[in-house]
């Protein structure tokens, strides 16, 4: 059962990473096509989402060691 749980956790982790990085990419791309305050807002959202992923990955790396 541990193997099934590990596989499910890996699938959920990959799905989470793909979703959040995809959203960050969308926000980053939107920032290229707008100006002013919207550009700052989209870039900030992209950076926040990327930071969330980085923090999550580092936490998992720390827990797995």
N, C-alpha and C positions, 0 to 999 in steps of 0.2 A: 504493500500500500504506500510505502514511502516513495517508491519510484514514481507511482502515479501522481502523488502529491507534488513531487519535484517537477515533473513534466508539466502539470497544470500551472504551477507557479511560474515556470519559465515562459509558458504561453501567455499567461496574463501579464507578465513583465514586458514581453515583447510587444504585446498589443498596447499596453500603456505607453511605452516609449514611442511607438509608431504614431499613436494618436497625438501625444503632446508635441512631439517634434514636427508632425504634420501641421498642427495648428500654429506652431511657432513659424514655420515656413510660410504659411498663408499670411500671417500678420506681417512678416518681413517683406513678402512680395507686395502686399498692399501698401506698405510704407514707401515703396519705390514709385508708386503711381499717384500719390497725393502730396500735398504740400502743407507746410505750417504745422499747426497743432496736431492735426491728424497723423502726420508723419511721426511726430514724437510719441504719440499715443500707441501707434502700431508697433514701433520699434521697442517701446517699453514693454508692451505685452509679449513680444517675441523674446526679449531678454529675460523676462520673468519666467516664461514657460521653459526656456532653455536652462535657466538656473534651477528650476524645480526638477527637471530631469537629471541634471548633474548632481544635485544633492541626493536625489533618490538612488542613483547609481552608486555614488560614494557610500551611502548608508548600507546598501546591499553588499558592497564589496567589504565593508568593515564587518558586517554581521557574518559573512561567509568565511572569514578567516579565524 
